[in-house]
């Protein structure tokens, strides 16, 4: 039986160090700042936001070409590996289709799985797959486990502004509902993404209210198998959320992953977003 390697697009927001540690190959998405297209692996978070400020043009994102996945798949299969590839949700990104097209050349040696999630919602699934691969699990077993994990993974997040979501089109179906519920520009929608579907779960009017609502929503889904936090600018709010959710008397902030989301999320969420990623037990 061939050993298994894990491939994912960079929308999973795992750091290069984690990817190297768990033998994960990351295929970068692309970000457009006006006429300039930049690979996400060339951008730190600070670079991304500096370019946004300099360009004065809202950024957009683009999926990797099938050829980028094809090259990665060919190298791994030729080295004697089977491959499980995870991508951003097929309902909101063409990344899954690009990977699927590339995978057709390799038959059962390459399996493409729609994570149904974004940022660390996808990232935690990628990590689990990589751990299973290193433990010697087969590609088929890993795929089945991921399909189960996808159903239990949710990203709960609050947007500080709606303008980036309006431009990006990811929430087109929900925006009329949000606008009717809001009746004001000074509100923050609380949203959930599960298995590729966005859902409006509330409206809050302050940053304090946003943290409280996220805490309540996370607690309502306990017991949890995993928890992580992501943000776009403003790490303090994410750290506070994790602190609130830690067990009394225990410092778990070092155990719960907290990351600044990369371009695949930031280009659509805008600054000031905060999210909790939960995997239900």
N, C-alpha and C positions, 0 to 999 in steps of 0.2 A: 504493500500500500504506500502510495506517495505521501510524503509529508505535506502539510497544508500551510500556505502563507496567506496573510490577510492584506487586502488592498482596500483603500477607501479614498474618497475625494476629500479635499482639505476643508470642506464644510463641517467636518466632525470636530474641528477646533482642538485637536490634540496637539500638544507641543512636539517639536522635532525630537526632543529628548525622549519623550514617552514612546514615540513611533520607533525610534531606534532600539529602545530597551525591549520592546515587544515584537520586533521584526515586522512592523507594519509599514507598508509602502503607501505613501500619500501622493495622490495625483492632484495637482493644484487646479482650482477654479481660477477664473480671470475676472479682473475688475476694470471697468472702463471709466476713466476720468476725462470726459469730453472725447477728444480724438485719440487719447492715449490709452492703450490696453496694457495692463500690467498683470503678470502672474502673481497669484496670492503668495507663493513661496518667496517672493521678493519683497514682501511687505510685512513689517512689524505693525502692531496696532498704532503706534505713534506715527509711522510712515503713512498709514492709511488716512488717519485724521488730518495730518499735515497736508496731504495731497487734496483732500476734500476742501480744506480751508483755502488753499492756494488756487485751486481750479475754479471755485465758485459755481461748479456744475454738479448736480446730484450724481453720485456714482451709480453705475449699474453693474450687474454681474453677468457672466457668461460661463456656460459649462465647458469642461475640457472637450476637445474633439475626440471622436472615436479612436483616432490614431494614437493619442496619448495613452489610452487604456490598452490598445493593441500592443504597443511596445512593451509596456510593463508586463502584461499577461504572457507575451511570447518569451521574455527573459526568464520569468519564473517557471513556466511550463517546461522550457528547454533545460532548465536546471534540475528538473525532476520533481517539481512541486505541483500539487493541485492548488487552486486559488478560490477563495471566497471573497467577493468584492461587495462592499456596502456603499450605498450612495444616498444622497439627499432624496427627499420624497419625489416620486415620479409625478405626483399631481402638481408640484410647484417648481420643478426643475427638470431640464432636459438631460441632466447628468446620468440618470438611470438609463435612459435610452442610448446614450453614447456608449456606456459601458456594456450594455446588452448587445449592441451591434458588434462591438469588438469581440465579445465572448463567443460569438457564433463560430469562429474559426477553430475553437478548441474543444467543442463537445462537452462532455462531463468533467473535463479537467478544470473548467472555470464556471463558477456559479455566481450570479449577480443577485443581490438581495436589496430590495428597497427598504431602507431603515424606517421610513415613515416619520422621521424626526429631523431635527436641526441642531446645530451646535453640539453641546455635550449630550443631548438626547441621543444623537447619533454616536457621539464619541464614546459613551459608556457601552453601547452595543459593540462598537469596534474593539474596545479593550477586552470585553468578555470573549469575543470571538478569537482574539489573539491569544488570550490565556488558554482557551480550549485547544487551539492549534498547537501551542507549545507543549500542552499536556498529551499530545498525540491523538486527539480526536479526529475522526474522518471529516471530510468536507460535507458529506450528507448529514452527519450528526450535528455539525456546527450550524448548517443552514436551518435545520429543524429547530434548534435551540434559539436561533435568532428570530425566527418567525413567531415563536412564543414570546420572546422578550419584547418584540415590537408591540404586541398587544398590551403590554403592561407598562410601557414607557410613555410618559407625558412630560411636555415642557409647559410650565405655567409661567407666564411672563406679563410684565407691565410695560407699556410704551409711554415714554415721557411726551412724545409728540406723535401726531397722526400723519404729518406731512410726508415723511419718508415712506410710510406704508402706502399712502395714496399714490405716490409716484411709482412705487415698485409693483403695484398691482396684486401682491400676494393675498391681500385681504379684501379684494374687490367685492366679494359676496357679502362680507360682514360690515363693510363701511356704512351702508345705509342704516343698518340696525344700530351701529355705534352712534351715528349722528342723531338718530331719533332719541336714543336713550340719553345722550349727553345734553343736547340743547344748550351747549356752551363750548367754547374753545378751551376752557381751563379744566379739562378732565383728563383722566388717564384710563384707557381701557385695560382690563385684565383678561387675558386670553389663554386658551389652552390648545396645544397641538398634540393630538394622539392619532397614531396610525395615519398620518397624512392629512387629517382633517382639523381645521381651525374652528374653535368655538369661543364665543364671547361668554365669559362667566361673571363679569361684573364691571362696574364703573367706579372709580375712586377719584377724589378731588385733591389729594395731597400725597406727597412722598411718604409721609407717616402712614396714611391710609393704605398706600400700596404695599408697604412692608407687612402691615397687619393682615391684609387680605391674602397675600402670598403665604404667610405663616399659617393662616387658618386653612387655606386650601391644601397645603402640604400635610398638615396634621389630619385633615379629613381623609387622606388617602393612606394613612399608616395602617398596618406595619409596612415598612419599606425594605426593599432589598438593596437599594442604592439611592444616594442623594448627591446632587452636585449643584453648583450655582454658576451662572454666567451673567455678564454685564457688558454694556458698552459705555465706556468712560464712567467714572464714579465707582471705584472698587469698594468704597466704604459701605455702601448700601448692601452689597452682596455679602460682605464680611459680617455685617450686622444681622442679616437674615440667617446666615449659617449659625451665628452665635445663638440666636433665638431658638433655633431648632436643635441645638446640641443638648445632650442630657445634662440635667442639673449637676453641677460639681465636676463636670468633665470638659476638658478642652479638646473638642473634636475638630477645630478649625483647620488643623494640619492634615486631618484624615479625609475631610470632605473637599473634593476638588472645586476650586474657584478659578475661573479663567475669564479674561476679557475676550469676548466673542470676536471672531475674525470677520473678514469682508462678506462672506456668504450670508451672514446674519445681519451684520452692522449696516450694510448697504440698504437694507429694507426696514430695519428697526429704528435707525437713527441713534443719536446720542442719548444717554440717560436711561436706557432700557435695562431692566433687571429680570432675570429668569431663574426659576428653580426647576431642576430636572429631577424627576422621581421615577423610580422603577418599583412598582408595587410588588410586594412579596407574593 
